Amino acid sequence: MLSVIPPLWRDVDAYVQLTRPPGFETILHYGPLYCFVARIPLYLGYGIDCFGAGGPLPTLRFFLHPILTDSGVYALVISQHIGLFCSTFYLITLVSRLFWVRLTLAIAWAANPLFYTFAHCVGTETLSVIVLLLIAATGLRIIRHSRKVPGKQWFLFAILLWFCILTRHINAALAGFMPAAFILLAASHISVVPFVQSPTLRRWRCLKAKQALQKATVAVAVGIGCIGLANASLRVMCYAARIPYYSFAGQTFLGRLKFLAALAPEKRNEFLDQVTKHTASADVRKMISLVREAVSTEPSKLDVQDFRRKAKALLLTPQTDPHEEKLYLLLNRMALAFLWPPREILLSAVATDFKKSQQITIPDVVRSLFVNTRFYFSHRDVVPQCASLITFRDKNADQIYAIFKSHSYFRHPKKLTYHAFLLIWLVLLALFLVIAKIYKREAAAVASYAVGLTAVGLFMMLANCLFAVFQPPRYTLPMWELAIMSVTILFGAITEYLVSPLPTVSRSRPEETANTPH
């Protein structure tokens, strides 16, 4: 990929993340970690160009106003590939001790274009992919501990989760997968207690359930702490950049309201009347009236930026709201009015989009990155520094898309939707439980962890559908990544149980010792 494919770009989002100084966009709108860390390889690449030309090295002001060069962008992409390699290597080596299993998994991951194409793309999702792999691997080490988990592993997990939340705001949902795994683990132990006759075995099961719940409590504390720390980090960054802190959730939700265009006028007006009745704020009611007007005027779309301008002109002035802090607060309140109490019309639209997401394939996601890269050719004035880069220099939109069409690697597996992959996951989970039962091996921890990963991936997709209309296939990336990691873990566990010798006496499970003749 590095030799034949130029770096891909996540349209204007990637350009803003790399080139804008610390401010609303690089701190609050996008996760700030990628926006600022990615400037290190950009600086190194630009410095190499300066050194080669005999000029002075760039000053630290470069980090406020980066200059895009081919060397800098390639240094960024190479560092992303290295990061993906290291995180994948770490996960695969933890999944299995057997070389041939590791080799099989490595080949399977290399055959999957999803992660490597993102590693070849400029944009914050790439760092999210890398850190999420490290989080899953660290979580696997934690769930495998039958007794007390070392504090350093919880600390490493917390640092990675903090970084991940600073990469993408939606990643805050990842705080839930470890508590979910431990709660499922506790439930699995408790559920068999009524069917166990031996008092020793019952006490052992209750003890394991208690330990799992204790770890779940720690996981909840770690998750809440990481979310709080990430929020505090954003506030500190805003203070340093001399900008107010506020949430972009309300503006994001404006995209969700595009579903109103598909409703019949009578049904749409009835829904908006219900929302209006449940808010006490006169300003929020005016904003809802603007939504009604916008959807009635242009039923095919709801222009978010145009709506913001009209709302600001109607409700606020530059003197009373110079940083648009009050505007975003009103947008957040309006979003809350639509979301609570939940209404059938909105939930139906969310369910429809969630169902669409289950039909997305890996090639669909990969294709979207090539489509995003073509953004430059229709918006040259928005991303001026891209003109000199090898991705766009002396090329056109058709040539960029031709790269996707000319390499079959990006177009496979063609017909494997996420829904079909989820069925494969379910079969693999059932097979793992059956094999563990036959070989009398403990399966609850790994199975609970695999379920926790997949469930949180689905929850993140559902949250995306709740706050935005489902359009870009890349929204399914966390869902795909967590499910693929879950399948990888299950496959590694199955092969371990099949190859490892059958234990005659287990020191960790009283069932074995209780049934062994003395």
Secondary structure, DSSP 8 states (H G I E B T S, - for coil): -TTTS--EE-HHHHHHHHHS-SSIIIIIIS-HHHHHHTHHHHHHHHHHHHHHTT-----GGGGTS----HHHHHHHHHHHHHHHHHHHHHHHHHH-S-HHHHHHHHHHHHH-HHHHHHHTEESHHHHHHHHHHHHHHHHHHHHH-SS---HHHHHHHHHHHHHHHHH-GGGGGGGGHHHHHHHHHHHHHHHHGGG---HHHHHHHHHHHHHHHHHHHHHHHHHHHHHHHHHHHHHHHHHHHT------HHHHHHTGGGGGGGS-HHHHHHHHHHHHHT---HHHHHHHHHHHHHHHH-TT---HHHHHHHHHHHH--TTT-TTSHHHHHHHHHHHHHHHSS--HHHHHHHHHHHHHHTT-BHHHHHHHHHHHHTHHHH-TTTSGGGGGSTTTTT--HHHHHHHHHH-GGGG-SSS-BHHHHHHHHHHHHHHHHHHHHHTT---HHHHHHHHHHHHHHHHHHHHHHHHS----GGGGHHHHHHHHHHHHHHHHHHHHHHHS---SS-SS-HHHHHHS--
